[in-house]
Amino acid sequence: MVLHHAPDAAPAVLREIAAGAEEEGVPLRVVAAAGGGAVALAAAAAQASRLSVGVGVTAAAVVVHHAQLPADRPALQVAAGGDRVDWRRAGRVAARVVTGLPLV
């Protein structure tokens, strides 16, 4: 699974997403990316991922995307200004899309 993040993404958000993915046993590759919103970053991350799932993070949003979904229709979107429970859940949801388990 791949996570693309904008330069303004908060390190705490990235840590929680990674922790959520790790809890589900799915590896996460974190890549700094410039330009675009969270949806575009997530769509690009999904296309770059061998597992077909990507996460995009900006200062405003965290988005989970699958490579087979339309680029403008992500699987999940939460505010990056929310709390750490939402960020960790986004990491778990992304990992569960990979493994085919029910979403939480």
C-alpha positions as a Markdown table, in Angstrom:
| # | Residue | x | y | z |
|---|---|---|---|---|
| 1 | Met | 0.0 | 0.0 | 0.0 |
| 2 | Val | 1.3 | 3.5 | -0.8 |
| 3 | Leu | 0.7 | 6.8 | 1.0 |
| 4 | His | 1.3 | 10.0 | -0.9 |
| 5 | His | 1.4 | 13.1 | 1.3 |
| 6 | Ala | 1.6 | 16.8 | 0.6 |
| 7 | Pro | 4.4 | 18.8 | 2.2 |
| 8 | Asp | 1.9 | 20.4 | 4.6 |
| 9 | Ala | 0.7 | 17.1 | 6.0 |
| 10 | Ala | 1.1 | 16.8 | 9.8 |
| 11 | Pro | 3.6 | 14.1 | 10.9 |
| 12 | Ala | 1.2 | 13.0 | 13.6 |
| 13 | Val | -1.4 | 12.2 | 11.0 |
| 14 | Leu | 1.1 | 10.2 | 9.0 |
| 15 | Arg | 2.1 | 8.2 | 12.1 |
| 16 | Glu | -1.5 | 7.3 | 13.0 |
| 17 | Ile | -2.3 | 6.1 | 9.5 |
| 18 | Ala | 0.9 | 4.0 | 9.5 |
| 19 | Ala | 0.0 | 2.6 | 12.9 |
| 20 | Gly | -3.5 | 1.6 | 11.6 |
| 21 | Ala | -2.1 | -0.2 | 8.6 |
| 22 | Glu | 0.5 | -1.9 | 10.8 |
| 23 | Glu | -2.3 | -3.1 | 13.1 |
| 24 | Glu | -3.8 | -5.0 | 10.2 |
| 25 | Gly | -0.4 | -6.3 | 9.0 |
| 26 | Val | -0.2 | -4.5 | 5.7 |
| 27 | Pro | 3.0 | -2.8 | 4.7 |
| 28 | Leu | 2.9 | 1.0 | 3.9 |
| 29 | Arg | 5.3 | 2.9 | 1.7 |
| 30 | Val | 5.2 | 6.7 | 2.5 |
| 31 | Val | 6.1 | 9.1 | -0.3 |
| 32 | Ala | 6.2 | 12.9 | -0.2 |
| 33 | Ala | 4.4 | 14.2 | -3.3 |
| 34 | Ala | 3.8 | 17.8 | -4.5 |
| 35 | Gly | 0.6 | 19.2 | -6.0 |
| 36 | Gly | -3.0 | 18.2 | -5.9 |
| 37 | Gly | -5.5 | 17.6 | -3.2 |
| 38 | Ala | -5.9 | 14.6 | -1.0 |
| 39 | Val | -8.2 | 12.8 | -3.5 |
| 40 | Ala | -5.8 | 13.2 | -6.3 |
| 41 | Leu | -2.9 | 12.1 | -4.1 |
| 42 | Ala | -4.8 | 9.0 | -3.0 |
| 43 | Ala | -5.8 | 8.1 | -6.6 |
| 44 | Ala | -2.1 | 8.4 | -7.7 |
| 45 | Ala | -1.0 | 6.4 | -4.7 |
| 46 | Ala | -3.5 | 3.6 | -5.5 |
| 47 | Gln | -2.2 | 3.5 | -9.1 |
| 48 | Ala | 1.4 | 3.3 | -7.8 |
| 49 | Ser | 0.6 | 0.6 | -5.3 |
| 50 | Arg | 1.1 | -3.1 | -6.2 |
| 51 | Leu | -1.8 | -3.7 | -3.8 |
| 52 | Ser | -4.0 | -1.2 | -5.7 |
| 53 | Val | -4.8 | 0.8 | -2.5 |
| 54 | Gly | -3.5 | 4.3 | -1.8 |
| 55 | Val | -3.8 | 6.9 | 0.8 |
| 56 | Gly | -3.5 | 10.7 | 0.2 |
| 57 | Val | -2.9 | 13.2 | 3.0 |
| 58 | Thr | -2.9 | 17.0 | 3.0 |
| 59 | Ala | -3.3 | 19.4 | 5.8 |
| 60 | Ala | -7.1 | 19.3 | 5.2 |
| 61 | Ala | -7.9 | 15.7 | 4.5 |
| 62 | Val | -7.0 | 12.0 | 4.6 |
| 63 | Val | -8.4 | 10.0 | 1.7 |
| 64 | Val | -8.3 | 6.2 | 1.0 |
| 65 | His | -8.6 | 5.1 | -2.6 |
| 66 | His | -8.6 | 1.9 | -4.7 |
| 67 | Ala | -7.2 | 1.8 | -8.2 |
| 68 | Gln | -10.4 | 0.4 | -9.7 |
| 69 | Leu | -12.6 | 3.2 | -8.4 |
| 70 | Pro | -13.2 | 6.3 | -10.4 |
| 71 | Ala | -10.5 | 8.9 | -9.6 |
| 72 | Asp | -13.1 | 11.3 | -8.1 |
| 73 | Arg | -14.9 | 8.6 | -6.0 |
| 74 | Pro | -12.6 | 7.6 | -3.0 |
| 75 | Ala | -13.4 | 4.8 | -0.7 |
| 76 | Leu | -13.1 | 7.0 | 2.5 |
| 77 | Gln | -12.5 | 10.6 | 3.2 |
| 78 | Val | -11.9 | 12.2 | 6.7 |
| 79 | Ala | -10.7 | 15.6 | 7.9 |
| 80 | Ala | -7.0 | 15.8 | 8.7 |
| 81 | Gly | -8.0 | 18.3 | 11.4 |
| 82 | Gly | -10.0 | 15.6 | 13.2 |
| 83 | Asp | -8.6 | 13.4 | 15.9 |
| 84 | Arg | -6.1 | 10.6 | 15.9 |
| 85 | Val | -8.8 | 7.9 | 16.1 |
| 86 | Asp | -10.1 | 8.9 | 12.7 |
| 87 | Trp | -6.6 | 8.9 | 11.2 |
| 88 | Arg | -5.8 | 5.5 | 12.6 |
| 89 | Arg | -9.1 | 4.2 | 11.4 |
| 90 | Ala | -8.2 | 5.4 | 7.9 |
| 91 | Gly | -5.1 | 3.4 | 8.0 |
| 92 | Arg | -7.0 | 0.3 | 9.2 |
| 93 | Val | -9.7 | 0.8 | 6.5 |
| 94 | Ala | -7.1 | 1.1 | 3.8 |
| 95 | Ala | -5.4 | -2.1 | 5.0 |
| 96 | Arg | -8.7 | -4.0 | 5.2 |
| 97 | Val | -9.5 | -3.0 | 1.6 |
| 98 | Val | -6.2 | -4.7 | 0.7 |
| 99 | Thr | -6.9 | -7.9 | 2.7 |
| 100 | Gly | -10.6 | -8.1 | 1.9 |
| 101 | Leu | -11.8 | -8.0 | 5.5 |
| 102 | Pro | -15.0 | -6.1 | 6.5 |
| 103 | Leu | -14.3 | -2.4 | 7.0 |
| 104 | Val | -14.4 | -0.9 | 10.5 |
